[in-house]
């Protein structure tokens, strides 16, 4: 049906008064206060998509006497610039430190907005970023298009030597871990007792596993649970005040995933079926669950087949 | 549907008309979701995208094909299922965003087709296999892992081969892939026959349903494009 002139005019009148050219893509950075001189910028809990500009990771802003400290810097140059402006306006001090928790692009592709000296991580995380960091570029540009304009991953210019760093009177404990990826960094803000877990902890948002080592990840969760803390900021999903429910939930999901996939392989099932497995009721509140489950099937299933299915060829008989 | 007025492709594929003519030949084509094509919502790995085609609800199916329209090798699997056993699951390469479909030919020659679009980063057909990059492909060539489990009136088979499945689109690596797979019982009855192209992923894996009972011994025979034969045997396990 062709719309009449009248419906067209009514439709036009209903449009907001926007200029006729496309509005530039803009990230809305909305820091929520979560403690003394500490703010959380919540990421979208969906997958990386043009609708969210890839801004799916949680970011933390901390004020210190010497300047602003950030944990992770988002998916793109444009995000990094908006974050820097917001954080520096909020605290009134320039960004002096950006901790990079791990190599995944939703956490570190905003790095180009910062001075390399400010970008800091452990030697292990830096090595993974140098090896693989830029390989995410094509995929990010494909998924996000113009959101990514000008984004070129900047390598960390500072390697953190010790297990803590004090900046302007505020001490950050640095926890060198692995499991979500080959090298992960978690940070304890000692002033507020806030454990900033990076992607070692997901909360009410399904964990993603492209570089996961599940036994190491479990060990890292045990270590995080043993670190005294009052609240926890996960890499994705809402803050946890309990403060270990999110750690337990991440452990529970990973254990279920591993057990389910092993049982599927051992019963002769296949990847399509494993990806369609019913998600247990206790995970009903977890977003992006089917999507991450199907990604995880892709990450683990072929390896589990090689490990668990018996050899049947005549070379071994 | 009157003869000579083909149904419009519900997926709006740019090349379906030519492709279906060359792959499926004569015979009416009907689009029908009773042919179940199941795949993940995301192509996490374009070298290895799992798809299942299940035409068991269609009754007597003579041929079953797995097709990705916009792959340089569109036809991944072409099999002649036994009655009631028109099912296959495997992993395929994706070279770009493409419709992925199953096609089942009935006894009267009609093709039943269904499927869906899947978005993919692409390049799945033109990247060197992991085992070629690692350099250990020949060491493991022809290793077969597998399992048979009684299910309903038959048995479900899972078979996983080590093979580079070279497409021929990588410089200095000619086409080299498994091309046939058959499953037989000890009475020499053929239970499944598949033709396989290089669109199937490296280290190809297949799920099939066959007419066999718990305790029955089955033999698996495969041949690749260099004429190498691979053989395996398994005993169907009890239902789980």
Interface residues (C-beta under 8 A of the other chain):
Chain A: X47 X138 X139 X142 X210 X266 X267 X268 X269 X270 X271 X272 X273 X275 X276 X290 X291 X294 X295 X297 X298 X299 X301 X302 X305 X306 X309 X310 X311 X312 X313 X314 X315 X317
Chain B: X38 X39 X40 X41 X42 X44 X45 X48 X50 X51 X52 X89 X91 X121 X142 X143 X144 X145 X146 X147 X148 X149 X156 X157 X158 X160 X203 X205 X207 X220 X230 X231 X232 X233 X234 X240
